[in-house]
Amino acid sequence: MIGYLLFFMIFASAVFSIITENVTSLCDAAVASGQNAVELCLSIAGAMAVWGGVMRVAEVSGLTEKLTKILSPMLSKIFRGIDKNSYTLQKIAMNVSANLLGLGNAATPLGISAMKSLAEEEKTNLATKNMTLLMVLNSCSVQIIPTTVAALRQAAGSRSPMEILPCVLIVSLCSLAIAMAAAEILYIGGRREN
């Protein structure tokens, strides 16, 4: 679908530039945009490499594992019906820990593994309440250090790219609370209809 949308936008731009006799402006804009995109990608790649390294050090030093142990009791209250010492809860805690530390590349496989473990434990292929809550936690992705946004701000010329940290944390916690409440309400409503 997105391919069709992009094709339509490019085609409409070309047709409009021919009609208005601004083909030169279109060509100049296309070249300048390509150059700006490459510059942005390179600057973001540098910042992400630095923060990725910092986060990898946190992972290797055991910070992620310690955070997992801290989060497990709280997560056992959210994910009801799962044993506190189970492998599934450990996977969920590791996924949440990786998200908190901004380790998106590590969080994705952990989330997939946690979802598979939930499906095996709950013996179903349909989305359960716990599976829905795991998706909500992953989608809201509360991060202590929002590295991608900071990298984008730095690439755009911000003098202090991390100054948004309190706002990002507040907004992501609010979105998480609303999403979890919605998941709870919709799950209860869906059970009553069945």
C-alpha positions in Angstrom: 0.0 0.0 0.0 2.7 2.4 0.9 4.4 1.7 -2.4 1.3 2.8 -4.3 1.1 6.0 -2.1 4.7 6.9 -2.8 4.3 6.2 -6.5 1.2 8.5 -6.6 3.0 11.3 -4.8 6.0 11.2 -7.1 3.8 10.9 -10.2 1.6 13.8 -9.1 4.7 15.9 -8.4 6.1 15.2 -11.8 2.8 16.0 -13.6 2.3 19.2 -11.6 5.8 20.4 -12.3 5.3 19.8 -16.0 2.0 21.6 -16.0 3.4 24.6 -14.0 6.7 24.5 -16.0 8.8 24.0 -12.9 10.7 20.9 -13.9 14.0 22.4 -12.9 12.8 23.2 -9.4 11.6 19.6 -9.0 15.0 18.2 -10.1 16.8 20.6 -7.7 14.5 19.6 -4.8 15.0 15.9 -5.5 18.8 16.2 -5.5 18.9 18.4 -2.4 16.5 16.1 -0.5 18.6 13.1 -1.3 21.7 14.8 0.0 19.9 15.9 3.2 18.7 12.4 3.7 22.2 10.9 3.5 23.6 13.6 5.9 20.8 12.9 8.4 21.3 9.1 8.2 25.1 9.5 8.8 24.6 11.9 11.8 22.0 9.6 13.3 24.2 6.5 12.7 27.1 8.2 14.7 24.9 9.1 17.6 23.2 5.7 17.6 26.6 4.0 17.6 27.7 5.9 20.7 24.5 5.2 22.6 24.3 1.6 21.3 27.8 1.1 22.7 26.8 2.6 26.1 23.7 0.4 26.2 25.8 -2.7 25.3 28.1 -1.9 28.2 25.1 -1.7 30.4 24.0 -5.1 29.1 27.4 -6.8 29.5 27.9 -5.3 33.0 24.8 -7.0 34.2 22.7 -3.8 34.6 20.0 -5.3 32.4 19.9 -8.4 34.6 19.7 -6.4 37.8 16.9 -4.3 36.3 15.1 -7.6 35.4 15.2 -8.8 39.0 13.9 -5.5 40.2 11.0 -5.5 37.7 9.9 -9.1 38.1 7.8 -8.6 41.3 5.9 -5.7 39.7 5.4 -7.5 36.4 4.0 -10.6 38.2 1.2 -8.4 39.4 0.5 -7.1 35.9 0.7 -10.5 34.2 -1.7 -12.4 36.3 -1.6 -16.2 36.2 2.1 -16.5 35.4 4.3 -18.0 38.1 6.7 -15.4 39.6 9.7 -17.6 39.0 8.7 -18.8 35.5 10.8 -18.6 32.4 8.0 -16.6 30.7 8.0 -13.8 33.3 11.8 -13.7 33.1 11.6 -13.1 29.3 9.0 -10.4 29.8 11.1 -8.7 32.4 14.2 -8.8 30.2 12.1 -7.3 27.3 10.9 -4.5 29.5 14.4 -3.9 30.9 15.9 -3.7 27.4 13.2 -1.2 26.4 13.8 0.9 29.5 17.5 1.1 28.7 16.9 2.0 25.0 18.1 -1.3 23.7 15.5 -1.6 20.9 17.6 -4.1 18.9 17.8 -6.4 22.0 14.2 -5.8 23.0 12.6 -7.0 19.8 13.9 -10.6 19.9 13.2 -10.7 23.7 9.6 -9.6 23.0 9.1 -12.2 20.3 10.5 -14.9 22.6 8.3 -13.7 25.5 5.2 -13.8 23.3 6.0 -17.4 22.1 6.6 -18.4 25.8 3.2 -16.8 26.7 1.5 -18.7 23.9 3.0 -22.0 25.1 2.2 -21.4 28.7 -1.4 -20.3 28.0 -1.8 -23.0 25.4 -3.5 -20.9 22.8 -2.9 -19.3 19.4 -5.4 -16.5 20.1 -4.4 -13.3 21.8 -4.9 -13.5 25.6 -5.0 -10.6 28.1 -1.3 -11.2 29.0 -0.3 -11.2 25.3 -2.2 -7.9 24.8 -0.5 -6.4 27.8 2.9 -7.4 26.5 2.1 -5.8 23.2 1.0 -2.6 25.0 4.3 -2.6 27.0 6.3 -3.0 23.8 4.3 -0.4 21.8 4.5 2.3 24.5 8.2 1.5 25.1 8.9 3.6 28.1 12.6 4.6 27.9 14.9 6.1 30.4 17.2 7.3 27.6 15.4 8.0 24.3 18.5 7.6 22.1 16.8 7.8 18.7 14.9 11.1 19.5 18.1 12.6 21.0 20.1 11.6 17.9 17.5 13.2 15.6 17.5 16.4 17.7 21.3 16.5 17.6 21.3 16.0 13.9 18.9 18.9 13.6 21.3 21.1 15.4 20.0 21.0 19.0 22.5 22.2 21.6 21.1 20.0 24.3 19.3 17.0 22.7 18.6 15.3 26.0 16.6 18.2 27.5 13.4 16.6 26.3 14.1 13.6 28.7 11.6 14.6 31.4 8.8 15.3 28.9 9.4 12.1 27.0 9.3 10.1 30.2 6.1 11.8 31.4 4.3 11.4 28.1 5.4 7.8 27.6 4.2 6.9 31.2 0.9 8.6 30.5 0.4 6.7 27.2 1.4 3.5 28.9 -1.2 4.0 31.7 -4.0 4.9 29.2 -3.1 2.0 26.9 -3.0 -0.5 29.8 -6.3 0.8 31.1 -7.8 0.5 27.6 -6.5 -3.0 27.2 -8.1 -3.9 30.6 -11.4 -2.3 29.8 -11.6 -3.8 26.3 -10.7 -7.3 27.6 -13.4 -7.2 30.2 -15.9 -5.9 27.7 -15.0 -8.6 25.2 -15.4 -11.3 27.9 -18.9 -10.1 28.7 -20.0 -10.2 25.1 -18.8 -13.8 24.8 
